[in-house]
Amino acid sequence: MNRILLIARREYAAYAKTVGFWLSLLAFPLFAVVGGAIPVLIKSSEPVRQVALVEDGASATGLAAAVRQVMQDDVDRRSVRQQEEMEKAMKASGAPPGAARQALAQLGNPRLAFVDTPSDIVTAAPGDAQAEAARRHLGKDAAQSLDAIVFLSRKDDVPTARVWTARATDDTVEDFIRDALKSINRKSVLADAGIDTAVVDSTEAFRPEVSVFSPNSRSGGEVSFRDRLPSLIGLGAGFMLWSLILTGASILLNSVMEEKSNKILEVLLSSASASEILTGKVLGVALLTLSVLAVWGVLGFGGLARFAPEQAADILNVLWSGGMLAWFLAFMVGGYLMYAVLFAAIGAFCETPRDAQTLMGPIMMILIVPMFTLSMALQTPDAPVVKILSWIPLFTPFLMMARMPSDPPLVESVGALLAMFAFAALMVWVAGRAFRAGALSDVKLSWKSFAAAIRGGGR
């Protein structure tokens, strides 16, 4: 036992004493936050395209004004939607921070701005002259910063357009003009049918107020953010388990592989058995994984307590009530055992990362499967495919954790947990034999050698 603890302490200290480990540990939640904010920042900082409208011929009279009106209607709808999102944010967590308010405000800004059309484009004759004028104003050496020129016309009484754009890959203006002309044509058809355009406008602007109720909500009536919080926590816990287990198992793989290539594993085998080395390494990396979880938890709850204390209290309440935290720890232990011993066994046969690719590819494909179904577990946790996959031990830690907020039958929760630990025990036995054989030999990793090691157990 002392040898196991010494190996575990050595394994823990080998990473815990390095600056790079703690930098990567602290950087992960930062990049997670930044990664979630980047799409919003990109959307809010998207440049406004400068667009010139040209009515091509007498039949196109009024189309430019109609397109501008469509733009104004779109701005009004965005403003209403922005106000609704602001009210939801305030209802869920109080007044949103200034940065959030600014981001929401920028999301409501239009992506296009209509500017005065250059006179030489207006007076240019249809055809080659218009095309040449467009090339002059949209080329790299153009004096005026136009992003697009739209030539509006009518063909068989149907509005059409030719869009010249400075960026061949930017279809923002094209998409807007297509939708705008579709709206203009719809209004024209309805007007010809005797329907007042004001009625059409009011119908398009209508946004119904919808409230959601459930007998299973906390109040027994309207569903609130607090009712949805357990499902969000379950989904987040599933992703966190996936990250923690994969991180710990990968650390173990690299550690064993490095010590195998540097002959350190042979030195350890002279003073401890293969089983003691494997147990000590698994225990040491497990403590390292718990340290990662503790740091992430402190950072996460510290940030929430500082900026959203009510939400922090709700999350703590959800974690403690119903035993969700206990389930999280149980699934983490079982999931870590399954993958850690497997990765350690693979590392015992390898001296370089290239050697490990033979078996790591299929394992990584297995690990990707729950990522595709976690979002489904949030919406429909009782879907047959989710229930079936959650009973497969390799997927159980992630999918069952995501299903826990929906209160699955106790027999399912306990049954899946027991099946996972039974499979983990089998993995410990199988991987232990493979680790012993790999540590005591110089055989290169392959499916054949791996299977032979399991059968022979290193003898």
LOMARTI-145409 format. One record per residue (C-alpha): residue number from 1; residue in one letter; y, x, z. Coordinates in pm, 1 decimal, decimal comma. Example, Ala and Ser with C-alpha at 12.3 -4.5 7.8 and 13.67 -1.06 7.14 Angstrom:
<1; 'A'; <-450,0; 1230,0; 780,0>>
<2; 'S'; <-106,0; 1367,0; 714,0>>
END
This chain:
<1; 'M'; <0,0; 0,0; 0,0>>
<2; 'N'; <236,2; 287,0; 78,9>>
<3; 'R'; <179,0; 433,4; -266,0>>
<4; 'I'; <257,2; 97,1; -426,4>>
<5; 'L'; <583,7; 68,7; -232,3>>
<6; 'L'; <677,8; 428,3; -318,4>>
<7; 'I'; <621,5; 361,3; -687,9>>
<8; 'A'; <816,7; 34,0; -662,0>>
<9; 'R'; <1107,3; 211,6; -489,6>>
<10; 'R'; <1105,4; 486,8; -750,3>>
<11; 'E'; <1101,7; 233,1; -1032,4>>
<12; 'Y'; <1387,6; 37,8; -876,5>>
<13; 'A'; <1599,8; 345,8; -807,0>>
<14; 'A'; <1545,2; 485,9; -1156,6>>
<15; 'Y'; <1757,1; 201,5; -1295,4>>
<16; 'A'; <1965,5; 89,4; -999,5>>
<17; 'K'; <2123,9; 434,2; -962,0>>
<18; 'T'; <2238,9; 452,0; -1323,3>>
<19; 'V'; <2592,4; 355,7; -1418,4>>
<20; 'G'; <2478,8; 219,9; -1754,6>>
<21; 'F'; <2250,2; -36,8; -1594,6>>
<22; 'W'; <2526,3; -186,1; -1380,9>>
<23; 'L'; <2772,0; -178,3; -1668,6>>
<24; 'S'; <2528,1; -369,6; -1889,8>>
<25; 'L'; <2450,1; -602,8; -1599,1>>
<26; 'L'; <2816,5; -687,7; -1546,7>>
<27; 'A'; <2886,4; -698,8; -1919,1>>
<28; 'F'; <2624,8; -967,0; -1990,8>>
<29; 'P'; <2802,5; -1259,6; -1817,3>>
<30; 'L'; <3131,6; -1137,2; -1960,2>>
<31; 'F'; <2994,0; -1137,3; -2313,3>>
<32; 'A'; <2829,7; -1475,0; -2248,6>>
<33; 'V'; <3168,6; -1622,0; -2161,3>>
<34; 'V'; <3339,1; -1445,4; -2448,4>>
<35; 'G'; <3062,6; -1553,5; -2686,0>>
<36; 'G'; <3117,7; -1915,7; -2589,4>>
<37; 'A'; <3493,5; -1881,9; -2624,6>>
<38; 'I'; <3491,4; -1695,8; -2956,3>>
<39; 'P'; <3417,6; -2003,1; -3176,7>>
<40; 'V'; <3702,1; -2191,1; -3006,0>>
<41; 'L'; <3935,4; -1893,3; -3040,8>>
<42; 'I'; <3843,3; -1850,9; -3406,7>>
<43; 'K'; <3901,2; -2219,7; -3471,1>>
<44; 'S'; <4230,4; -2226,1; -3282,0>>
<45; 'S'; <4359,8; -1906,0; -3445,3>>
<46; 'E'; <4260,7; -2008,0; -3796,9>>
<47; 'P'; <4554,6; -1945,7; -4032,8>>
<48; 'V'; <4744,2; -2240,1; -4180,1>>
<49; 'R'; <4708,1; -2248,0; -4558,9>>
<50; 'Q'; <5030,1; -2279,1; -4755,0>>
<51; 'V'; <4963,1; -2532,2; -5029,9>>
<52; 'A'; <5180,3; -2645,8; -5319,6>>
<53; 'L'; <5119,7; -2988,8; -5479,3>>
<54; 'V'; <5188,9; -3053,6; -5846,9>>
<55; 'E'; <5167,7; -3397,0; -6009,4>>
<56; 'D'; <5031,1; -3329,3; -6357,7>>
<57; 'G'; <5171,7; -3596,3; -6582,2>>
<58; 'A'; <5326,3; -3939,0; -6536,6>>
<59; 'S'; <4990,1; -4094,2; -6446,4>>
<60; 'A'; <4979,3; -3877,7; -6134,0>>
<61; 'T'; <5307,5; -4011,9; -5995,3>>
<62; 'G'; <5273,4; -4088,7; -5624,7>>
<63; 'L'; <4958,0; -3884,7; -5569,8>>
<64; 'A'; <5140,9; -3600,7; -5392,5>>
<65; 'A'; <5300,8; -3842,7; -5146,5>>
<66; 'A'; <4963,4; -4010,3; -5089,7>>
<67; 'V'; <4798,0; -3674,3; -5016,0>>
<68; 'R'; <5074,9; -3589,7; -4769,2>>
<69; 'Q'; <5021,7; -3925,7; -4600,5>>
<70; 'V'; <4650,8; -3854,2; -4567,1>>
<71; 'M'; <4744,4; -3527,1; -4401,3>>
<72; 'Q'; <4975,5; -3705,6; -4156,8>>
<73; 'D'; <4706,3; -3961,1; -4075,0>>
<74; 'D'; <4463,8; -3675,9; -4008,6>>
<75; 'V'; <4715,4; -3509,2; -3776,1>>
<76; 'D'; <4758,7; -3835,6; -3586,5>>
<77; 'R'; <4383,1; -3876,9; -3546,9>>
<78; 'R'; <4350,3; -3518,6; -3422,7>>
<79; 'S'; <4625,4; -3580,8; -3171,8>>
<80; 'V'; <4446,3; -3887,3; -3037,0>>
<81; 'R'; <4116,4; -3698,5; -3022,6>>
<82; 'Q'; <4286,3; -3408,6; -2844,9>>
<83; 'Q'; <4429,4; -3645,9; -2586,4>>
<84; 'E'; <4085,7; -3799,4; -2532,6>>
<85; 'E'; <3927,7; -3456,6; -2481,9>>
<86; 'M'; <4205,2; -3365,9; -2238,9>>
<87; 'E'; <4144,0; -3683,8; -2039,7>>
<88; 'K'; <3769,4; -3612,2; -2030,2>>
<89; 'A'; <3834,1; -3258,9; -1905,6>>
<90; 'M'; <4072,4; -3384,1; -1637,8>>
<91; 'K'; <3827,0; -3654,2; -1532,7>>
<92; 'A'; <3543,0; -3404,8; -1506,6>>
<93; 'S'; <3719,8; -3114,1; -1336,2>>
<94; 'G'; <4079,3; -3200,7; -1268,8>>
<95; 'A'; <4365,1; -3063,9; -1475,8>>
<96; 'P'; <4230,7; -2806,0; -1724,6>>
<97; 'P'; <4368,0; -2452,4; -1704,9>>
<98; 'G'; <4667,0; -2357,6; -1915,5>>
<99; 'A'; <4450,7; -2159,8; -2158,9>>
<100; 'A'; <4222,4; -2460,0; -2209,0>>
<101; 'R'; <4517,7; -2690,1; -2268,5>>
<102; 'Q'; <4658,8; -2445,9; -2522,2>>
<103; 'A'; <4323,2; -2413,2; -2700,6>>
<104; 'L'; <4285,0; -2791,3; -2719,3>>
<105; 'A'; <4638,4; -2823,4; -2851,3>>
<106; 'Q'; <4573,8; -2561,9; -3119,6>>
<107; 'L'; <4251,4; -2733,3; -3221,5>>
<108; 'G'; <4457,9; -3039,3; -3304,0>>
<109; 'N'; <4689,7; -2851,1; -3538,3>>
<110; 'P'; <4646,3; -2909,6; -3913,7>>
<111; 'R'; <4480,4; -2639,4; -4120,3>>
<112; 'L'; <4712,2; -2696,7; -4418,3>>
<113; 'A'; <5086,5; -2703,4; -4467,9>>
<114; 'F'; <5246,4; -2841,1; -4784,0>>
<115; 'V'; <5536,7; -2630,3; -4911,0>>
<116; 'D'; <5787,4; -2664,7; -5193,8>>
<117; 'T'; <5635,3; -2600,9; -5532,4>>
<118; 'P'; <5788,8; -2309,0; -5728,5>>
<119; 'S'; <6001,8; -2431,6; -6015,3>>
<120; 'D'; <5818,3; -2234,5; -6283,4>>
<121; 'I'; <5493,4; -2409,3; -6191,4>>
<122; 'V'; <5658,8; -2752,7; -6203,7>>
<123; 'T'; <5805,7; -2689,0; -6548,8>>
<124; 'A'; <5500,7; -2513,3; -6690,9>>
<125; 'A'; <5324,8; -2699,6; -6969,5>>
<126; 'P'; <4974,5; -2825,3; -6892,9>>
<127; 'G'; <4697,9; -2589,5; -6990,1>>
<128; 'D'; <4730,9; -2213,6; -7030,0>>
<129; 'A'; <5093,3; -2205,1; -6909,9>>
<130; 'Q'; <5003,6; -2371,7; -6579,7>>
<131; 'A'; <4707,4; -2140,3; -6533,4>>
<132; 'E'; <4921,8; -1832,9; -6595,8>>
<133; 'A'; <5185,7; -1954,0; -6349,1>>
<134; 'A'; <4916,3; -2013,6; -6087,8>>
<135; 'R'; <4778,0; -1661,9; -6137,2>>
<136; 'R'; <5124,4; -1513,1; -6086,0>>
<137; 'H'; <5183,1; -1694,6; -5757,1>>
<138; 'L'; <4833,0; -1648,6; -5615,5>>
<139; 'G'; <4773,6; -1289,8; -5721,5>>
<140; 'K'; <4784,2; -994,7; -5484,0>>
<141; 'D'; <5131,4; -895,1; -5599,5>>
<142; 'A'; <5282,9; -1242,9; -5566,7>>
<143; 'A'; <5622,9; -1253,5; -5398,1>>
<144; 'Q'; <5566,4; -1596,4; -5238,9>>
<145; 'S'; <5280,1; -1633,6; -4988,5>>
<146; 'L'; <5096,9; -1929,2; -5138,2>>
<147; 'D'; <4732,3; -1985,3; -5050,6>>
<148; 'A'; <4659,5; -2262,7; -5298,3>>
<149; 'I'; <4813,7; -2472,6; -5576,2>>
<150; 'V'; <4677,0; -2822,2; -5635,6>>
<151; 'F'; <4731,9; -2993,2; -5970,5>>
<152; 'L'; <4692,4; -3368,9; -5921,5>>
<153; 'S'; <4616,8; -3602,8; -6209,0>>
<154; 'R'; <4440,7; -3926,0; -6296,4>>
<155; 'K'; <4147,5; -3969,4; -6530,0>>
<156; 'D'; <4033,3; -4321,4; -6615,4>>
<157; 'D'; <4257,2; -4445,6; -6329,5>>
<158; 'V'; <4067,0; -4227,0; -6083,6>>
<159; 'P'; <4252,7; -3947,0; -5897,3>>
<160; 'T'; <4134,4; -3596,0; -5979,2>>
<161; 'A'; <4254,0; -3247,3; -5894,3>>
<162; 'R'; <4233,9; -2884,3; -6001,1>>
<163; 'V'; <4261,7; -2645,2; -5709,7>>
<164; 'W'; <4377,9; -2288,0; -5761,8>>
<165; 'T'; <4317,0; -2077,9; -5452,6>>
<166; 'A'; <4406,0; -1720,5; -5359,8>>
<167; 'R'; <4067,9; -1668,6; -5192,9>>
<168; 'A'; <3769,2; -1756,5; -5403,8>>
<169; 'T'; <3549,7; -1794,6; -5094,3>>
<170; 'D'; <3786,6; -2026,3; -4903,4>>
<171; 'D'; <3698,6; -2391,4; -4965,8>>
<172; 'T'; <3922,2; -2541,5; -4694,6>>
<173; 'V'; <4181,1; -2675,4; -4939,3>>
<174; 'E'; <3911,0; -2795,1; -5178,9>>
<175; 'D'; <3734,6; -2993,2; -4904,5>>
<176; 'F'; <4055,2; -3152,9; -4781,1>>
<177; 'I'; <4174,5; -3252,1; -5129,8>>
<178; 'R'; <3835,7; -3402,2; -5212,0>>
<179; 'D'; <3839,8; -3611,9; -4893,0>>
<180; 'A'; <4204,2; -3705,7; -4947,5>>
<181; 'L'; <4145,4; -3826,3; -5302,7>>
<182; 'K'; <3842,3; -4019,7; -5185,4>>
<183; 'S'; <4057,2; -4195,1; -4925,6>>
<184; 'I'; <4334,3; -4260,5; -5179,5>>
<185; 'N'; <4088,3; -4409,1; -5428,2>>
<186; 'R'; <3932,9; -4630,6; -5159,5>>
<187; 'K'; <4273,1; -4769,4; -5063,8>>
<188; 'S'; <4355,7; -4827,9; -5430,7>>
<189; 'V'; <4030,9; -5015,3; -5492,9>>
<190; 'L'; <4078,5; -5229,4; -5182,6>>
<191; 'A'; <4439,9; -5300,5; -5278,2>>
<192; 'D'; <4330,5; -5409,9; -5626,2>>
<193; 'A'; <4085,0; -5642,9; -5452,1>>
<194; 'G'; <4376,1; -5808,9; -5270,2>>
<195; 'I'; <4339,6; -5636,1; -4931,8>>
<196; 'D'; <4661,7; -5519,1; -4771,2>>
<197; 'T'; <4681,7; -5139,8; -4738,9>>
<198; 'A'; <4817,9; -5182,8; -4383,2>>
<199; 'V'; <4490,7; -5351,0; -4291,0>>
<200; 'V'; <4299,6; -5059,5; -4439,2>>
<201; 'D'; <4511,2; -4806,9; -4246,9>>
<202; 'S'; <4467,3; -4986,8; -3916,4>>
<203; 'T'; <4093,0; -5014,6; -3975,0>>
<204; 'E'; <4059,3; -4640,6; -4042,9>>
<205; 'A'; <4273,4; -4553,6; -3739,5>>
<206; 'F'; <4067,6; -4768,8; -3503,5>>
<207; 'R'; <3879,5; -4573,2; -3235,6>>
<208; 'P'; <3671,1; -4790,8; -3005,3>>
<209; 'E'; <3660,7; -4722,4; -2633,8>>
<210; 'V'; <3296,7; -4676,9; -2531,2>>
<211; 'S'; <3176,1; -4649,6; -2171,8>>
<212; 'V'; <2822,7; -4545,6; -2082,3>>
<213; 'F'; <2635,3; -4710,9; -1795,1>>
<214; 'S'; <2293,9; -4647,7; -1645,0>>
<215; 'P'; <2108,1; -4788,9; -1345,3>>
<216; 'N'; <1995,4; -4432,8; -1273,4>>
<217; 'S'; <2348,6; -4295,6; -1237,5>>
<218; 'R'; <2476,1; -4198,0; -894,8>>
<219; 'S'; <2694,1; -4506,8; -874,2>>
<220; 'G'; <2435,6; -4731,2; -1033,9>>
<221; 'G'; <2691,4; -4806,0; -1303,2>>
<222; 'E'; <2909,3; -4587,0; -1524,2>>
<223; 'V'; <2769,8; -4244,7; -1615,9>>
<224; 'S'; <2989,6; -3955,2; -1505,5>>
<225; 'F'; <2988,8; -3581,8; -1560,2>>
<226; 'R'; <2810,6; -3542,7; -1226,8>>
<227; 'D'; <2518,7; -3745,2; -1364,9>>
<228; 'R'; <2486,5; -3512,4; -1662,3>>
<229; 'L'; <2524,7; -3196,6; -1453,2>>
<230; 'P'; <2155,9; -3163,3; -1347,4>>
<231; 'S'; <2041,7; -3165,7; -1710,7>>
<232; 'L'; <2298,6; -2901,9; -1802,4>>
<233; 'I'; <2188,4; -2689,4; -1507,4>>
<234; 'G'; <1824,2; -2728,9; -1609,7>>
<235; 'L'; <1904,9; -2618,0; -1963,2>>
<236; 'G'; <2105,9; -2322,8; -1833,8>>
<237; 'A'; <1826,2; -2231,0; -1593,0>>
<238; 'G'; <1577,0; -2231,9; -1881,7>>
<239; 'F'; <1794,9; -1992,9; -2081,9>>
<240; 'M'; <1851,0; -1775,6; -1773,4>>
<241; 'L'; <1477,9; -1756,2; -1703,7>>
<242; 'W'; <1417,1; -1653,8; -2063,5>>
<243; 'S'; <1680,6; -1380,8; -2038,1>>
<244; 'L'; <1567,2; -1252,8; -1697,1>>
<245; 'I'; <1196,7; -1245,8; -1782,8>>
<246; 'L'; <1253,6; -1080,0; -2118,5>>
<247; 'T'; <1492,3; -826,1; -1963,6>>
<248; 'G'; <1252,4; -734,9; -1682,4>>
<249; 'A'; <948,3; -712,0; -1909,7>>
<250; 'S'; <1139,9; -498,5; -2161,7>>
<251; 'I'; <1251,9; -260,9; -1884,3>>
<252; 'L'; <889,9; -227,4; -1776,4>>
<253; 'L'; <773,7; -162,9; -2132,3>>
<254; 'N'; <1032,3; 110,1; -2188,4>>
<255; 'S'; <962,6; 267,9; -1850,1>>
<256; 'V'; <587,5; 293,8; -1903,0>>
<257; 'M'; <632,2; 408,5; -2262,5>>
<258; 'E'; <878,3; 680,2; -2162,4>>
<259; 'E'; <656,7; 808,0; -1879,9>>
<260; 'K'; <356,5; 806,4; -2113,0>>
<261; 'S'; <538,7; 1019,2; -2372,2>>
<262; 'N'; <675,5; 1261,1; -2107,3>>
<263; 'K'; <334,3; 1298,3; -1939,1>>
<264; 'I'; <480,2; 1164,3; -1612,2>>
<265; 'L'; <217,5; 890,7; -1608,9>>
<266; 'E'; <-54,3; 1155,6; -1593,8>>
<267; 'V'; <110,4; 1310,8; -1288,5>>
<268; 'L'; <127,7; 970,9; -1117,2>>
<269; 'L'; <-240,1; 909,6; -1194,8>>
<270; 'S'; <-331,6; 1224,2; -1003,2>>
<271; 'S'; <-201,5; 1073,2; -678,8>>
<272; 'A'; <-242,2; 695,8; -731,3>>
<273; 'S'; <-476,9; 464,1; -914,1>>
<274; 'A'; <-381,3; 281,5; -1233,1>>
<275; 'S'; <-382,4; -49,9; -1044,8>>
<276; 'E'; <-143,6; 87,1; -781,2>>
<277; 'I'; <88,8; 227,0; -1048,7>>
<278; 'L'; <92,7; -102,7; -1237,4>>
<279; 'T'; <150,7; -306,1; -920,8>>
<280; 'G'; <425,9; -74,2; -801,3>>
<281; 'K'; <604,6; -79,3; -1135,4>>
<282; 'V'; <583,1; -458,3; -1163,6>>
<283; 'L'; <713,6; -493,5; -808,5>>
<284; 'G'; <997,1; -245,5; -862,0>>
<285; 'V'; <1120,4; -411,1; -1180,0>>
<286; 'A'; <1082,0; -751,8; -1012,2>>
<287; 'L'; <1321,9; -637,3; -739,8>>
<288; 'L'; <1552,9; -510,6; -1011,4>>
<289; 'T'; <1538,0; -850,2; -1182,8>>
<290; 'L'; <1618,4; -1024,0; -854,1>>
<291; 'S'; <1916,9; -791,4; -815,3>>
<292; 'V'; <2036,5; -896,1; -1160,7>>
<293; 'L'; <1994,0; -1261,7; -1065,8>>
<294; 'A'; <2183,4; -1209,5; -739,0>>
<295; 'V'; <2475,2; -1036,9; -910,9>>
<296; 'W'; <2497,4; -1302,0; -1181,5>>
<297; 'G'; <2480,2; -1574,6; -916,6>>
<298; 'V'; <2757,8; -1419,5; -709,0>>
<299; 'L'; <2978,0; -1369,2; -1014,4>>
<300; 'G'; <2913,3; -1718,4; -1146,8>>
<301; 'F'; <2964,2; -1907,0; -822,7>>
<302; 'G'; <3255,3; -1684,1; -727,0>>
<303; 'G'; <3432,7; -1770,0; -1050,6>>
<304; 'L'; <3354,8; -2139,1; -1014,4>>
<305; 'A'; <3465,6; -2145,9; -651,1>>
<306; 'R'; <3792,4; -1984,9; -753,8>>
<307; 'F'; <3877,5; -2195,7; -1058,7>>
<308; 'A'; <3667,1; -2514,1; -1014,6>>
<309; 'P'; <3567,5; -2556,3; -648,6>>
<310; 'E'; <3455,4; -2917,3; -693,4>>
<311; 'Q'; <3215,9; -2820,8; -971,3>>
<312; 'A'; <3083,4; -2529,0; -764,2>>
<313; 'A'; <3004,6; -2770,0; -479,4>>
<314; 'D'; <2832,7; -3009,8; -721,4>>
<315; 'I'; <2619,3; -2730,4; -868,2>>
<316; 'L'; <2513,7; -2613,7; -522,7>>
<317; 'N'; <2424,6; -2970,0; -432,9>>
<318; 'V'; <2212,9; -3008,4; -747,6>>
<319; 'L'; <2031,5; -2679,1; -685,0>>
<320; 'W'; <1946,0; -2764,7; -324,8>>
<321; 'S'; <1863,2; -3132,0; -372,0>>
<322; 'G'; <1524,6; -3208,0; -523,4>>
<323; 'G'; <1405,4; -2849,3; -474,9>>
<324; 'M'; <1535,6; -2728,1; -811,5>>
<325; 'L'; <1605,5; -2380,3; -671,6>>
<326; 'A'; <1248,4; -2356,7; -540,0>>
<327; 'W'; <1111,0; -2462,2; -878,2>>
<328; 'F'; <1333,5; -2201,7; -1045,5>>
<329; 'L'; <1195,1; -1921,9; -824,6>>
<330; 'A'; <835,9; -2038,2; -872,6>>
<331; 'F'; <865,8; -2048,4; -1251,3>>
<332; 'M'; <1044,7; -1713,0; -1252,1>>
<333; 'V'; <764,0; -1546,7; -1054,0>>
<334; 'G'; <487,9; -1688,9; -1274,3>>
<335; 'G'; <671,2; -1622,2; -1599,4>>
<336; 'Y'; <761,2; -1269,0; -1497,4>>
<337; 'L'; <401,7; -1187,3; -1401,1>>
<338; 'M'; <269,9; -1310,1; -1736,7>>
<339; 'Y'; <505,3; -1111,7; -1952,4>>
<340; 'A'; <560,7; -807,4; -1728,4>>
<341; 'V'; <195,3; -704,7; -1704,5>>
<342; 'L'; <148,9; -766,1; -2076,8>>
<343; 'F'; <447,8; -550,1; -2169,1>>
<344; 'A'; <335,8; -280,0; -1925,3>>
<345; 'A'; <-9,7; -274,1; -2084,1>>
<346; 'I'; <141,8; -237,5; -2429,8>>
<347; 'G'; <366,0; 42,7; -2304,7>>
<348; 'A'; <62,9; 232,6; -2171,9>>
<349; 'F'; <-63,9; 270,9; -2528,4>>
<350; 'C'; <272,1; 374,1; -2676,5>>
<351; 'E'; <480,1; 688,7; -2685,9>>
<352; 'T'; <754,5; 564,4; -2918,9>>
<353; 'P'; <909,9; 220,2; -2984,9>>
<354; 'R'; <751,8; 226,2; -3330,7>>
<355; 'D'; <407,5; 233,1; -3169,5>>
<356; 'A'; <484,6; -91,0; -2982,6>>
<357; 'Q'; <590,0; -288,1; -3291,0>>
<358; 'T'; <228,8; -376,7; -3378,7>>
<359; 'L'; <200,2; -620,7; -3087,8>>
<360; 'M'; <563,7; -681,4; -3000,0>>
<361; 'G'; <633,6; -876,7; -3318,3>>
<362; 'P'; <392,3; -1164,3; -3243,7>>
<363; 'I'; <499,3; -1170,1; -2878,3>>
<364; 'M'; <867,2; -1201,1; -2969,9>>
<365; 'M'; <785,6; -1484,7; -3209,6>>
<366; 'I'; <612,5; -1660,9; -2920,0>>
<367; 'L'; <919,4; -1608,2; -2702,4>>
<368; 'I'; <1145,7; -1762,1; -2966,6>>
<369; 'V'; <955,7; -2094,0; -2969,8>>
<370; 'P'; <1102,2; -2229,9; -2641,3>>
<371; 'M'; <1452,5; -2148,3; -2762,1>>
<372; 'F'; <1409,2; -2404,3; -3041,1>>
<373; 'T'; <1292,2; -2675,3; -2802,9>>
<374; 'L'; <1520,5; -2622,8; -2501,2>>
<375; 'S'; <1799,8; -2827,7; -2657,5>>
<376; 'M'; <1549,5; -3107,2; -2728,7>>
<377; 'A'; <1445,2; -3094,6; -2363,7>>
<378; 'L'; <1806,1; -3170,7; -2270,4>>
<379; 'Q'; <1826,1; -3487,5; -2481,0>>
<380; 'T'; <1465,4; -3611,3; -2472,0>>
<381; 'P'; <1274,8; -3428,2; -2195,8>>
<382; 'D'; <982,0; -3668,3; -2230,1>>
<383; 'A'; <937,1; -3619,4; -2603,9>>
<384; 'P'; <569,8; -3553,9; -2685,0>>
<385; 'V'; <635,0; -3212,7; -2839,5>>
<386; 'V'; <834,8; -3101,2; -2534,2>>
<387; 'K'; <569,7; -3226,3; -2292,5>>
<388; 'I'; <287,6; -3060,2; -2485,4>>
<389; 'L'; <469,0; -2726,7; -2516,6>>
<390; 'S'; <565,5; -2731,1; -2148,8>>
<391; 'W'; <193,4; -2733,2; -2060,1>>
<392; 'I'; <132,9; -2412,2; -2258,2>>
<393; 'P'; <160,0; -2139,5; -1990,0>>
<394; 'L'; <359,0; -1898,8; -2207,5>>
<395; 'F'; <628,4; -2166,2; -2251,2>>
<396; 'T'; <597,7; -2338,2; -1912,5>>
<397; 'P'; <864,7; -2141,6; -1719,0>>
<398; 'F'; <1140,3; -2224,2; -1966,0>>
<399; 'L'; <1058,8; -2578,5; -2075,7>>
<400; 'M'; <949,3; -2713,6; -1737,8>>
<401; 'M'; <1267,8; -2579,7; -1582,3>>
<402; 'A'; <1468,8; -2766,1; -1845,3>>
<403; 'R'; <1265,3; -3083,3; -1776,2>>
<404; 'M'; <1296,4; -3075,0; -1396,2>>
<405; 'P'; <1631,6; -3264,8; -1380,6>>
<406; 'S'; <1464,0; -3563,1; -1551,6>>
<407; 'D'; <1219,5; -3592,3; -1258,2>>
<408; 'P'; <890,4; -3556,7; -1446,7>>
<409; 'P'; <580,4; -3690,1; -1266,3>>
<410; 'L'; <479,3; -3465,2; -979,0>>
<411; 'V'; <133,2; -3425,5; -1125,3>>
<412; 'E'; <288,4; -3277,2; -1439,7>>
<413; 'S'; <517,4; -3039,0; -1251,5>>
<414; 'V'; <247,6; -2915,9; -1012,1>>
<415; 'G'; <-20,3; -2914,5; -1281,9>>
<416; 'A'; <189,9; -2706,8; -1521,9>>
<417; 'L'; <283,1; -2471,0; -1237,8>>
<418; 'L'; <-81,8; -2420,8; -1134,4>>
<419; 'A'; <-188,4; -2372,4; -1496,2>>
<420; 'M'; <85,2; -2112,2; -1538,0>>
<421; 'F'; <-23,6; -1917,9; -1229,1>>
<422; 'A'; <-389,0; -1938,3; -1333,4>>
<423; 'F'; <-296,5; -1796,8; -1672,7>>
<424; 'A'; <-78,2; -1535,0; -1501,9>>
<425; 'A'; <-377,9; -1427,2; -1292,8>>
<426; 'L'; <-583,9; -1396,6; -1611,6>>
<427; 'M'; <-305,1; -1191,6; -1770,7>>
<428; 'V'; <-295,3; -962,2; -1466,4>>
<429; 'W'; <-669,0; -900,0; -1499,3>>
<430; 'V'; <-659,3; -848,3; -1877,1>>
<431; 'A'; <-342,1; -637,7; -1878,6>>
<432; 'G'; <-465,3; -436,4; -1580,4>>
<433; 'R'; <-775,0; -328,1; -1772,3>>
<434; 'A'; <-567,4; -249,2; -2081,5>>
<435; 'F'; <-310,5; -56,3; -1876,0>>
<436; 'R'; <-584,3; 151,2; -1712,4>>
<437; 'A'; <-740,5; 234,0; -2048,5>>
<438; 'G'; <-407,9; 314,8; -2213,6>>
<439; 'A'; <-288,1; 531,5; -1926,3>>
<440; 'L'; <-609,4; 735,4; -1926,1>>
<441; 'S'; <-631,7; 793,3; -2300,3>>
<442; 'D'; <-429,1; 905,1; -2599,7>>
<443; 'V'; <-550,5; 623,8; -2824,0>>
<444; 'K'; <-279,4; 479,3; -3047,3>>
<445; 'L'; <-192,0; 114,9; -3003,3>>
<446; 'S'; <-363,5; -134,5; -3232,1>>
<447; 'W'; <-524,3; -473,3; -3195,1>>
<448; 'K'; <-866,2; -304,9; -3208,2>>
<449; 'S'; <-790,7; -46,3; -2939,0>>
<450; 'F'; <-617,9; -308,1; -2722,0>>
<451; 'A'; <-920,1; -540,1; -2738,6>>
<452; 'A'; <-1160,0; -250,0; -2673,9>>
<453; 'A'; <-959,1; -150,8; -2367,9>>
<454; 'I'; <-981,2; -505,3; -2227,6>>
<455; 'R'; <-1357,9; -510,0; -2279,3>>
<456; 'G'; <-1416,7; -163,3; -2138,8>>
<457; 'G'; <-1152,5; -157,7; -1867,7>>
<458; 'G'; <-1087,8; 210,4; -1918,9>>
<459; 'R'; <-1440,5; 329,5; -1828,6>>
END
